């Protein structure tokens, strides 16, 4: 198994869906369904298999998957995809069978029947139903409950159904149109969701039969209830209206957008298209730009309906295309759009996870970054970020990336000592001074590149300390963010100027990873520092608590909450007398109330 497959297997989601196995030529050779994609797809590449599966696995060069909400949806989608692609290794679902519908015919004397074709005959169709056996059982139940005509060809005399009370016998007597309409409406109500009331009635009859020791009849009622539950389970990847529609959702992350287009034809989802690209405007603008270009050369082959994610302008698109375009607010159609957006989100996560696992490209990204800056390959990169909220508890953090990989044992934290208030330039000067004067003193390895989370001012502050105070000439670059806090520009040089870099390049993604990691590390450290400051300030108000005892209390208890909930006995272990312990507890509880 190649490394690319291993990496994709490592980031599979634990959700239901369908997977499509491909050979080296990119042809789909197998389609399957899974309750948990992660477990099912991985199982092909572990353990022993029969001859057919071994042959299949030997040809798999790549795979893709579609996430759905339920196992039923995965089953229906599997059927649609197999019929669309006719994969070589699929056997069971290659025939022309489709899932059944329950149909109420449009006739003067209507009938109830099971059909696998939806025609434009003004009949009422309900379904499709993945469980064909259960559909037949529910039809039998409806036949017993609602005495519509049973015979396909009208006989000349009444049959057994009439004598059983299951047919009104229109063959020999007039049945009013109003009566037929009443029965049709009741059946429709049942199939449209009114089955819960019927289930309740059957449950009561089952309990009564069981109490009367009529176990065979109770079992019959139980089986009817199970059939109703099986056939009425909802699914979204096939709809009964036989309409051609496109469902389009999207997701964004790290300056990238992924758009998923689900193609539904004759009410069945048969295909999807995934497109990922860096975006530069707002999410809604770039999404609509993509959709407009997507349909530009398809104006003669448009679907009847297009469903879009909410962050869009459907009215403008509808006017241009001349078809129905809207963002559904509720129901199954909204769930379809959400499913497309969820698949887009997962596709982006997979993209970034695979990028971070690709060692060769990561090393190449480091080389390309150095080339763009004209400094050689920066094997060791140290990045800094300051963090404070309204000037309180200012801290700074440093992360280290070695050959493009985070080296967490080398991370460092700094409490700002010489700067009062929110002074980012002063904080940067202090941290750079402390970090690199120590490396000089201890004769340790210097970085090949310093990355500052900030703009020209922070870069100038760092370079001034390095060159004019420490005599060090280490390249320093800055990462400026836009108004949406996304990495916008790489700044470098004297004076610092923007460096051109493609947003879809691996080196750009490497810079984003570095910036995200140092920001996360700094924020985490700042939160911890604020918590300690709050603890110290409250303890300082208690007579008899000096710096030594404050540190002892903090080391032992770790938080005000634990100290507040402690007993006098807990304080004795630290050598604190009962009187002072009671004062500490009382003071902290008073502060809380």
C-alpha positions in Angstrom: 0.0 0.0 0.0 1.4 3.4 -1.0 2.0 6.2 1.4 -0.8 8.3 -0.1 -3.4 5.6 0.7 -2.0 5.3 4.2 -2.4 9.0 4.8 -5.9 9.1 3.5 -6.9 6.1 5.7 -5.5 7.9 8.7 -7.9 10.8 8.3 -11.2 9.0 7.4 -14.2 10.3 9.3 -16.2 8.1 11.8 -19.5 8.8 10.0 -21.8 6.8 7.7 -21.5 7.1 4.0 -20.4 5.6 0.7 -16.9 5.0 -0.6 -15.7 4.7 -4.2 -12.5 2.6 -4.8 -10.4 3.6 -7.9 -7.7 1.9 -9.9 -4.5 3.4 -11.2 -6.3 4.7 -14.2 -8.8 6.6 -12.0 -11.7 4.3 -12.9 -14.2 3.5 -10.2 -13.9 -0.2 -9.6 -16.1 -0.7 -6.5 -18.7 1.2 -4.5 -19.7 0.3 -1.0 -21.6 1.6 2.0 -20.5 1.9 5.6 -22.0 2.7 9.0 -18.6 4.0 10.0 -16.4 5.0 7.0 -13.2 4.9 9.0 -13.7 1.3 10.2 -15.1 -0.1 6.9 -12.6 1.4 4.5 -9.6 0.5 6.7 -10.8 -3.1 6.9 -9.9 -3.6 3.3 -6.3 -3.1 4.0 -6.0 -5.2 7.2 -6.4 -8.9 7.9 -7.1 -11.7 5.5 -9.8 -11.7 2.8 -11.4 -14.0 0.2 -10.1 -14.2 -3.3 -12.5 -11.6 -4.8 -11.7 -9.0 -2.1 -7.9 -9.7 -2.4 -8.1 -9.1 -6.1 -10.1 -5.9 -5.5 -7.6 -4.6 -2.9 -4.7 -5.3 -5.2 -6.1 -2.9 -7.8 -7.0 -0.1 -5.4 -4.8 2.9 -6.1 -7.1 5.6 -4.6 -10.5 6.1 -3.1 -13.0 8.9 -2.3 -16.1 8.9 -0.1 -19.4 10.8 0.5 -20.6 11.4 4.0 -24.4 11.0 4.7 -26.5 11.2 7.9 -27.8 7.7 8.3 -27.1 4.1 7.2 -30.3 4.1 5.2 -29.1 7.1 3.2 -25.8 5.3 2.6 -27.7 2.2 1.2 -29.8 4.3 -1.2 -26.8 6.3 -2.3 -24.8 3.1 -2.9 -27.5 1.9 -5.3 -27.6 5.2 -7.2 -23.8 5.3 -7.5 -23.5 1.7 -8.7 -26.1 2.2 -11.4 -24.3 5.4 -12.5 -20.8 4.0 -12.6 -21.3 0.3 -13.1 -18.2 -0.6 -11.1 -16.4 -3.8 -12.1 -16.4 -5.4 -8.7 -20.0 -4.7 -7.7 -22.2 -7.7 -8.4 -25.4 -7.6 -6.3 -26.7 -4.2 -7.3 -25.8 -4.1 -11.0 -29.2 -5.1 -12.3 -32.0 -2.8 -13.3 -33.9 -3.0 -10.0 -34.8 0.2 -8.2 -36.3 0.8 -4.8 -40.0 0.4 -4.6 -42.7 3.1 -4.2 -46.2 2.7 -2.7 -48.6 4.0 -5.3 -52.3 5.1 -5.2 -53.5 4.9 -8.8 -55.3 7.8 -10.4 -58.4 5.9 -11.5 -62.2 6.2 -10.9 -61.8 3.2 -8.6 -58.2 3.6 -7.2 -55.9 0.8 -6.2 -52.9 0.5 -3.9 -49.8 -1.1 -5.5 -46.1 -1.5 -5.2 -44.1 -0.1 -8.2 -40.5 0.6 -9.1 -41.3 3.2 -11.7 -42.5 6.7 -11.1 -44.6 7.9 -14.1 -46.2 11.2 -14.9 -49.7 9.7 -14.6 -51.2 11.9 -11.8 -51.0 9.0 -9.4 -49.8 9.5 -5.8 -46.3 8.0 -5.1 -44.8 7.5 -1.7 -41.2 6.5 -1.2 -38.8 5.2 -2.3 -38.3 2.6 0.4 -35.0 0.8 0.7 -36.6 -2.1 2.5 -38.7 -3.8 -0.2 -40.0 -6.5 2.0 -41.2 -4.1 4.6 -42.9 -2.0 1.9 -44.8 -5.1 0.9 -45.8 -5.8 4.5 -47.1 -2.2 5.0 -49.1 -2.5 1.7 -50.7 -5.7 3.1 -51.5 -3.8 6.3 -53.0 -0.9 4.4 -55.0 -3.4 2.2 -56.6 -4.8 5.3 -57.3 -1.4 6.9 -58.6 0.5 3.8 -61.0 -1.4 1.4 -59.9 0.1 -1.9 -60.2 -2.0 -5.1 -57.8 -4.9 -5.0 -58.1 -6.5 -8.5 -56.0 -5.0 -11.3 -58.6 -6.2 -13.9 -62.2 -5.6 -12.7 -63.9 -9.1 -12.2 -67.5 -9.9 -13.0 -68.3 -11.0 -9.4 -67.1 -10.3 -5.9 -63.9 -12.0 -4.7 -62.7 -13.1 -1.3 -61.4 -9.6 -0.4 -65.0 -8.4 -0.3 -66.1 -11.1 2.0 -63.1 -10.3 4.3 -64.2 -6.7 4.4 -61.1 -5.5 2.6 -62.8 -4.3 -0.7 -65.9 -2.3 -1.4 -66.5 -4.4 -4.5 -66.8 -1.7 -7.2 -67.1 -4.6 -9.7 -70.7 -5.2 -8.8 -71.8 -2.1 -7.0 -71.4 1.7 -7.3 -68.9 3.2 -4.9 -69.2 6.9 -4.4 -66.3 9.1 -5.4 -66.4 10.8 -2.0 -65.9 7.4 -0.3 -62.9 6.6 -2.5 -61.5 10.0 -1.9 -61.8 9.6 1.9 -59.9 6.3 1.8 -57.2 7.8 -0.5 -56.7 10.8 1.9 -56.4 8.5 4.9 -53.8 6.3 3.2 -51.9 9.4 2.1 -52.0 10.8 5.7 -50.6 7.5 6.9 -47.8 7.4 4.4 -47.0 11.1 5.0 -46.3 10.6 8.7 -49.6 9.6 10.3 -48.3 6.1 10.8 -47.4 7.0 14.4 -51.1 7.0 15.3 -51.5 3.7 13.6 -48.5 2.3 15.5 -50.1 3.4 18.8 -53.3 1.6 17.9 -51.5 -1.6 17.0 -49.4 -1.4 20.1 -52.5 -1.3 22.3 -54.0 -4.2 20.4 -50.7 -6.2 20.8 -50.8 -5.6 24.6 -54.5 -6.6 24.8 -53.8 -9.8 22.8 -50.8 -10.6 25.0 -52.9 -10.1 28.2 -55.6 -12.4 26.7 -52.9 -15.0 26.1 -53.4 -14.7 22.3 -49.7 -14.8 21.6 -50.0 -15.6 17.9 -52.1 -12.5 17.3 -49.8 -10.4 19.5 -46.9 -11.5 17.4 -48.8 -10.5 14.2 -49.4 -7.0 15.6 -45.7 -6.8 16.6 -44.6 -7.7 13.1 -46.9 -5.1 11.6 -45.4 -2.5 13.9 -41.8 -3.5 12.9 -42.8 -3.3 9.2 -44.2 0.2 9.7 -41.0 1.3 11.5 -38.8 -0.2 8.8 -40.6 1.2 5.8 -41.2 4.7 7.2 -37.6 5.4 8.2 -36.6 8.7 6.6 -33.8 9.2 4.1 -32.7 12.1 2.0 -30.5 11.0 -0.8 -33.5 10.0 -2.9 -36.7 12.0 -3.2 -40.1 11.0 -4.6 -40.7 14.1 -6.8 -38.4 12.7 -9.7 -37.0 16.3 -10.1 -33.6 17.1 -11.5 -31.8 19.3 -9.0 -28.3 20.4 -8.0 -27.4 20.8 -4.3 -24.4 23.1 -3.6 -22.7 23.6 -0.3 -19.3 24.9 0.7 -16.9 25.2 3.6 -13.9 27.5 4.2 -10.7 27.1 6.3 -7.3 28.7 6.3 -8.0 30.8 3.2 -9.3 27.9 1.2 -12.9 27.2 0.0 -14.2 23.8 -0.9 -17.5 23.6 -2.9 -19.5 20.3 -3.2 -22.1 19.9 -5.9 -24.5 17.0 -5.5 -26.3 16.0 -8.7 -29.8 14.7 -8.1 -31.5 13.3 -11.3 -35.0 11.9 -11.4 -35.0 12.4 -7.6 -31.9 10.3 -7.1 -28.4 11.5 -6.1 -26.1 10.0 -8.6 -22.9 12.0 -8.6 -20.9 14.7 -6.9 -18.2 17.1 -7.8 -15.6 18.5 -5.4 -13.6 21.7 -6.1 -11.1 23.3 -3.7 -9.4 26.6 -4.3 -7.9 29.5 -2.4 -10.3 32.4 -2.0 -9.5 36.1 -1.6 -12.8 38.0 -1.2 -15.7 37.4 1.2 -17.1 33.9 1.6 -20.4 34.7 0.0 -18.9 36.7 -2.9 -16.4 34.0 -3.8 -19.0 31.2 -3.5 -21.4 33.0 -5.8 -18.6 33.7 -8.2 -17.8 30.0 -8.4 -21.5 29.1 -8.9 -21.9 31.6 -11.7 -18.8 30.3 -13.5 -19.9 26.7 -12.9 -23.1 27.2 -14.8 -21.7 29.6 -17.5 -21.2 26.9 -20.1 -24.1 24.7 -18.9 -27.0 27.1 -19.8 -28.5 24.5 -22.2 -28.4 21.7 -19.6 -29.7 23.2 -16.4 -31.6 21.2 -13.7 -35.1 22.3 -12.8 -34.0 23.4 -9.3 -30.8 24.5 -7.6 -30.4 24.5 -3.8 -27.7 26.7 -2.3 -26.1 27.2 1.0 -27.5 30.2 3.0 -24.5 32.5 2.4 -25.5 33.3 -1.2 -27.7 35.4 -3.5 -30.2 33.0 -5.1 -32.5 35.7 -6.6 -29.8 37.0 -8.9 -28.7 33.6 -10.0 -32.4 32.5 -10.6 -33.0 35.6 -12.8 -29.9 34.9 -14.9 -30.4 31.1 -15.3 -34.2 31.1 -15.5 -34.6 28.2 -13.1 -35.7 27.9 -9.5 -32.8 28.8 -7.2 -33.2 29.2 -3.4 -31.7 28.5 0.0 -34.1 26.1 1.8 -34.8 27.1 5.4 -36.2 23.8 6.8 -36.9 20.2 5.9 -35.2 17.6 3.8 -33.9 20.0 1.2 -32.1 22.1 3.9 -30.6 18.8 5.3 -29.4 18.0 1.7 -27.6 21.4 1.5 -26.1 20.8 5.0 -24.9 17.4 3.9 -23.1 19.0 0.9 -21.5 21.6 3.2 -20.5 18.9 5.7 -18.8 16.9 2.9 -17.0 20.1 1.9 -15.8 20.7 5.4 -14.5 17.2 5.7 -12.8 17.4 2.3 -10.9 20.5 3.5 -9.9 18.8 6.7 -8.6 15.9 4.7 -6.7 18.2 2.4 -4.9 19.9 5.3 -4.3 16.7 7.2 -2.7 15.1 4.1 -0.6 18.2 3.4 0.8 18.1 6.9 1.6 14.4 6.6 3.3 14.8 3.3 7.0 14.9 4.4 8.5 15.4 0.9 6.3 18.4 0.2 6.8 19.8 3.7 10.6 19.8 3.2 10.1 21.2 -0.3 7.9 24.0 1.3 10.7 24.9 3.7 13.2 25.1 0.7 10.7 27.2 -1.3 10.2 29.5 1.6 13.9 30.1 1.9 14.2 30.7 -1.8 11.3 33.2 -1.8 13.2 35.1 1.0 16.6 34.6 -0.6 18.1 33.2 2.6 18.8 29.5 1.9 16.8 26.7 3.4 15.6 27.6 7.0 15.9 24.2 8.7 15.1 25.7 12.1 12.4 28.4 12.4 11.5 30.1 15.6 8.2 32.0 15.8 7.0 34.5 18.4 3.6 35.9 19.4 2.6 38.3 22.2 -0.7 38.0 24.1 -2.5 40.4 26.5 -6.0 41.5 27.1 -6.4 45.2 27.8 -2.8 45.3 28.8 -3.1 42.7 31.6 -0.7 39.9 32.3 1.3 40.4 29.1 3.1 37.2 27.9 4.9 36.0 24.9 5.3 32.5 23.4 7.8 30.9 21.0 7.4 27.8 18.9 10.0 26.0 16.9 9.6 24.2 13.6 12.4 21.9 12.5 12.3 21.0 8.7 8.7 22.1 8.7 7.6 20.1 11.7 6.7 21.4 15.1 9.3 20.6 17.7 7.3 20.9 20.9 10.1 20.2 23.4 11.8 23.4 22.1 8.7 25.6 22.8 9.3 28.4 25.3 7.0 30.8 27.4 7.9 34.3 28.5 6.3 36.5 31.1 6.9 40.1 30.2 8.8 41.9 33.0 10.0 45.3 31.8 6.9 46.6 29.9 3.8 48.1 31.5 0.5 48.0 29.6 -0.2 46.9 26.0 3.1 47.7 24.3 3.7 45.1 21.6 6.9 46.7 20.4 8.4 46.8 23.9 7.3 43.3 24.6 8.9 42.1 21.4 12.2 43.8 22.2 12.3 42.2 25.7 11.5 38.7 24.5 14.0 38.8 21.6 16.7 40.2 23.9 16.1 37.5 26.5 15.9 34.6 24.1 19.0 35.3 22.0 21.2 36.7 24.7 20.7 33.4 26.5 21.5 31.4 23.3 24.7 33.5 22.9 25.7 32.9 26.6 25.1 29.2 26.4 26.5 28.9 22.9 23.4 27.1 21.6 22.2 26.7 18.0 20.7 29.8 16.4 17.6 29.7 14.1 17.8 30.1 10.4 14.7 32.3 10.4 12.7 34.2 13.0 9.0 34.6 12.3 7.1 37.4 14.0 3.3 37.4 14.3 2.9 41.0 13.4 3.7 43.8 10.9 6.5 46.2 10.2 6.7 47.7 13.7 7.3 44.3 15.4 9.8 43.3 12.7 11.8 46.5 13.2 11.8 46.1 17.0 13.1 42.5 16.7 15.8 43.4 14.1 17.0 46.4 16.2 17.7 44.3 19.2 19.3 41.5 17.2 21.7 43.7 15.2 22.3 46.7 17.4 22.4 45.1 20.8 23.4 41.5 20.2 25.3 41.7 17.0 23.3 38.9 15.4 22.2 38.9 11.8 19.3 36.4 11.7 16.6 36.9 9.0 13.3 38.1 10.4 10.0 38.0 8.6 6.5 39.0 9.7 3.1 37.6 9.2 0.4 40.3 8.9 -3.3 39.4 9.2 -6.3 40.9 7.5 -9.5 42.1 9.1 -10.8 38.6 9.3 -7.7 37.5 11.2 -6.4 35.4 8.3 -2.8 35.3 7.2 -2.7 38.0 4.6 0.9 39.0 3.9 4.5 37.8 4.4 6.7 40.8 5.1 10.5 40.7 4.7 13.4 43.0 4.0 14.7 46.4 5.1 12.3 48.1 5.1 9.9 45.2 5.3 7.9 44.7 2.1 5.3 42.1 1.0 6.7 38.9 -0.5 4.6 37.4 -3.4 3.5 33.9 -2.5 0.7 31.8 -4.0 -2.0 31.1 -1.4 -2.4 27.5 -2.7 1.3 26.8 -2.3 2.7 24.4 0.4 5.0 27.1 1.7 2.0 29.4 2.3 0.3 26.6 4.2 3.4 26.1 6.2 3.4 29.7 7.3 -0.3 29.4 8.3 0.5 26.4 10.4 3.3 28.2 12.2 1.2 31.3 12.8 -1.8 29.2 14.1 0.5 27.2 16.4 2.3 30.1 18.0 -1.0 32.0 18.5 -2.6 28.9 20.1 0.5 28.4 22.4 0.5 32.1 23.4 -3.2 32.3 24.1 -3.1 29.1 26.3 -0.2 30.5 28.3 -1.9 33.9 28.7 -5.1 32.2 30.1 -3.0 30.2 32.6 -1.2 33.4 33.7 -4.4 35.3 34.2 -5.8 32.4 36.4 -2.7 32.5 38.5 -2.8 36.3 38.9 -6.4 36.1 40.0 -5.5 33.5 42.6 -2.5 35.6 43.9 -4.5 38.8 44.1 -7.2 37.3 46.2 -4.7 35.6 48.5 -2.7 38.9 49.0 -5.7 40.4 50.7 -5.5 37.9 53.6 -3.3 39.0 56.5 -0.6 36.4 57.2 -0.2 35.3 53.5 3.1 36.3 52.1 4.8 35.4 48.8 6.2 32.1 50.2 2.8 30.8 51.5 1.0 32.0 48.4 3.3 29.9 46.2 2.9 27.0 48.6 -0.9 27.2 48.4 -1.0 27.6 44.7 1.4 24.7 44.1 -0.7 22.4 46.4 -4.3 23.4 45.4 -3.8 24.7 41.9 -7.0 26.8 41.9 -9.2 29.0 44.0 -12.1 26.6 43.6 -10.2 23.7 45.2 -8.9 26.0 47.9 -12.4 27.3 48.6 -13.8 23.8 48.9 -10.9 22.5 51.1 -11.2 21.6 54.8 -9.1 22.9 57.7 -7.4 19.5 57.7 -6.2 20.0 54.1 -4.4 23.2 55.2 -2.7 21.5 58.2 -0.7 19.3 55.7 1.0 22.5 54.5 1.9 23.6 58.1 -0.9 26.3 58.2 -2.7 26.7 61.5 -6.4 26.1 61.9 -7.1 29.8 62.6 -5.4 31.0 59.4 -7.0 28.2 57.4 -10.5 29.2 58.6 -9.7 32.8 57.6 -8.6 31.7 54.1 -11.6 29.6 53.5 -14.0 32.3 54.8 -12.4 35.0 52.7 -12.5 33.0 49.5 -16.1 32.0 50.1 -17.1 35.6 50.8 -15.4 36.7 47.6 -17.4 34.1 45.6 -20.8 35.3 47.1 
